[in-house]
Amino acid sequence: MGDIDAALERADREAFTRQPPKGLKARINFLMGRLKTTRAVAAELGVSQRSVERYRTGERKSPPKEITDRIDAAVRARWQPRVRGRRRRQAATATGITVETRARFGYTAPIGTTDDGRMRRLTVHLPPAYAQRLFEARQRGAGDRELRAIVAEGLQEIYFKDGGTRADQLEVELTDIDYIDVSF
């Protein structure tokens, strides 16, 4: 998972109005409610059907960390899809997203101006159009390079070009991300 994809995933989790089930049995029962059969849950988690039955009855209480992580990911992916979808739609149509990052920004600029890339810490609110593009790209499985390009374009237009009032020939590239956080 790339930097921006992980940041969008964290922002998605923040949309939860209630926390997902904590215990192993509760998580397995939640997955059973969504996927309907032990076979489907086992296929989703990459374990045997008998293992799912053992987790469900409490006969087996502590699966290996790798399987625990898969259970956690499967539950979170299915937890409150309407709440997350509503938050994404609102960000894509009305409120936009806020990007906080510390990254190296490289520039392509006219002769006589600086084009030296340097680390900057920015917190910028991007309009809904950029949120919409990010969500659509992520949904179709775009790689981190494409997601970075969308964020870089948004930062370029809103922060560096100030909505078209300055630095009109500046091209910004987002490289070497130290951290990035997205909220919507």
N, C-alpha and C positions, 0 to 999 in steps of 0.2 A: 504494500500500500504506500503510495507516495505521500509527500508532505501535505499537499493541499487536499488530497482525498481523505487523509486521516483527520485533518482539521474540519472538513465538512462532516465527517462521521461524528466527531466530538460535538459539533454544533447540533447535529441531529439528535444525539442522546440528551442534550440539554433541553430538548423540547418535551421530554417525558413529563407528564403531570403526576404520575405515580411511578415508583421504582418497580422494576421487574422482579419476579419471584427470586428469593435468595437461596432457599434450600434446594438440594439436588432433586428430591422427590417432587417438590413444587414445580421446578423447571421442567422435569420430564413430563409431569402431568399437563403443564401448559402446552408443551410441544405435542403431546397426544391430542389435546383439544384442537389444535390447529391442523395437524397432519393426519389425524384419525386412527392410524394403525401403528403398532410397534414396528412393523416392517418399514414403514415410511420414515419413522423417527430414526431407526437404525441406519437406514440408507443415508439420511441427512447427516448423521453424526459419524458415519464410517465405523460403526461397531456392529456386533452381532445382535440379532433380535433378542436372544436370551439375555444379553447384557442390559438391554433396555428394560426387560422385564425385571431383572434384579435391581436395577436402579429405582424402578417404580415401586417395588414392594419394600424397599429399604434393606433388602438382603445384602446389597453391596452399597456402601455409603461413600466411598472416596475413590473415584476413578482417577487415572493418571492425569497429570496437569494438561497434557495435550488434549485429552478428551473433555476435560472440564472447560478448557478454552473454547472448544468447538460447541459445547452445550451453551455456554454463555453467548457466543456469537449468534447461534441459531435463535435463541430466545430474544436477544436484543433486536435482531433483524425483523422479528414478527411482533414486537411489543409496540402497541399503540400506533399502528400505521396511519390511522386517520388523523391523530394529533400531529404527527410528524409531517404528513402530507399537507395539512392545513397551514402549518408554520412555513413550509417551503413555498406554497402558493402565495401566502401573504408577502413573503420576502421577494418573490419573483414579480409580483404585481403592484405592491404598494410601498413596502418599507425598505427594501434593499438589504444589503449585508454590510457588516463592518469587518474589515480585515486589519488585524494587528500583526505586524511582522518585523523581524530584524533580518535583513537579507542584504546581499550585495546587488546593487543595481548597476547594470552596464548601460552605456548610452551610445547612441549614434547621433551626433550633433553636427551642426555646420562648422566649418573651419573658423577658428578664432574663439571658439567656446570650449569649455572643458568637456571631455568625453571620458574622463577617468572614472571607472567604476569604484564605488566605495560602499561600506556597510552603512545602512541607515535603519533607524527604528521608526516605523510609521504606523499610525492608526488612522485609517481612512474609511469613511462611509461610502460605499459604492451604490449607485442607483439600482433599481429593480432589474433593469435590462441586463446588467452583468450577472446578477443572481440567477436570472432565468437561463442565461447562456451556460453558467457553471452547472446548474442542476441538469440541464439537458445533456451537456457533454458527459457528465458523470453517469447519467442514466444509460447512455448508449455505450458506456465502457471506455471512455477516452482515457488516455494515459496521462501521467503527471505532467508531461511536457505541454500537452494541449491545455490542461487546467492552469498551469503556470502562465501560459501565454494570455489566457483570458484575464487572469488577475493582473498581470503586468500591463495589459492594455487599459484596464480600469484604473489602475494607479497612475498610469501615464496621462490619461485624459483628465482625471479628477484632481490629482495632486500636483503632478509636474507641469501640466499644461493649464491647470486651473480652469478647466471647462472651456478652453480655447482662447483665453485672454493673454497667454504668454507662451513662449517656447514652442511655437507651432511646428517647427521642423524636428523636434526632439523625438527620438525613438528609444523607448526604454525596454530593457530586457531584465527579467528577474532571474538571478543566478544565486547559487550558494546560500540557500535559506538556512539561517540559524534556528529560527522558530517561526511558526505561523499559527495564528488562531483566527477562526472565523466565527462570527455570531450573527444570528438572525432571529 
